[in-house]
Amino acid sequence: GWTFLALAAAEGKATITRMVLERNDIYTNFPVGEGLTPLTAAIRAGKADTIKALIEKPGVNINSQDRYGGTPLHWAAKQQREGVVTLLL
């Protein structure tokens, strides 16, 4: 199943994502679905504010891989999201 953080990220709910990220006991890299982390889910959904909130959180793995080997950078480049690619580099 999907975590609350992953659902908020995939839906582009930046405010809710930030609220969840304020908790110290949240695991930010838990894979859901096809091995997507909340960051990858947000990138695939194209939610810029949510992506930025996740990238700014210490501990979020920007190099995570989904079950197909795709990384957040891979998905950002595939979807031609230049601003996100720049943030990830």
Buried (B, 14 or more C-beta within 10 A) or exposed (E): EBBEBBBBBBBBBBEBBBBBBEEEEBEBBEBBBEBBBBBBBBBBBBBBBBBBBBBEBEEBEBEBBBEEEBBBBBBBBEBEBEEBBEBBE
